[in-house]
């Protein structure tokens, strides 16, 4: 385990070695991979899961390469690892640069590679996707930044929205399209020193399942998501924030976590109307359109493949999918269908309205149906019980859906 030293490097090495030894002695580590019994076979690269006339593709956004000053790796390495893990697309977002730009885009090892940017703004951090001209200078006003991304029909997403150092500290402009409901790097930074060390120690025993120790419910981000969703569509996504060089202490970095392990943990699943064709322009548009429209859900796929999850609502003559805003027309019939892995995981489906559970299934059920006449932001969480290390007993959210918005105004803006 190679350390990159700073001013406190010598002291840190001694602390880290002692803490790591203590972790190996006292932290309960599972002798097996808790997710292995239920994890589906990795699909071929870009193989979609058919879902009621749509196609479900898994991919990741918010990844870094050596073009960011605090990261390692390159497009080809990330694509090769993504292909080995059955991912269909990656959106690389280096710090304040489009880096390889459009020249870096295209199919590599069968994976659709796209370029975005993580921009440092006066108020916090934003991801820009589907943009080529967004200002890279952090001193440029956020108004100009958002105006440029919007003019290109791109997408702006709040990165690190609740991080203790990088949380968003400005007004939430309507041109910001969504937020990271989970950022894995943020979970790691926010954890205690003991949990950091225990996670590192457990990696050699249980593999990436060790990161489940950090999978606390992102309550603050979920509250922000629900609050903004009460006014307008606001997309929630997962960000692995891959750097392959994580700062554990001021001045000391560990070349960890490996991208291969992170790619096995959780994914964004997008739903598109047609299979990706292999044409870069058409496929880029399909991926970005699905993300902007909120046709995306997050799956903690290390527990079991979330592919095939479905959430719909019907009111009057309107049938809605995730991301759609529909008018209240009498009772709305909601239906949730879990993936095939739900039974083995004893997963429970929960339907929430404005952040409050209004219906839930029995453990292991494949379907939940519920009717409601009230407007609100309706979304789904599918939870599984925790039965063994590295997590304490309790439950883990396996799937987060994007909302279906039931509006009293009768305005239909989703598609």
Beta strands, then each sheet from edge to edge (+ up, - down):
strand 1: 3-4
strand 2: 49-51
strand 3: 54-63
strand 4: 89-95
strand 5: 106-108
strand 6: 111-121
strand 7: 124-129
strand 8: 155-159
strand 9: 178-183
strand 10: 235-242
strand 11: 246-249
strand 12: 252-254
strand 13: 267-272
strand 14: 296-299
strand 15: 310-315
strand 16: 318-321
strand 17: 325-327
strand 18: 332-337
strand 19: 348-353
strand 20: 356-360
strand 21: 367-372
strand 22: 376-386
strand 23: 394-401
strand 24: 404-407
sheet 1: 1+ 12- 11+
sheet 2: 2+ 3- 4- 6- 5+
sheet 3: 2+ 3- 10- 9- 8- 7+
sheet 4: 2+ 3- 13+ 14- 23+ 22- 19+ 20-
sheet 5: 2+ 3- 13+ 14- 23+ 22- 24+ 17+
sheet 6: 16+ 15- 18+ 21-
end
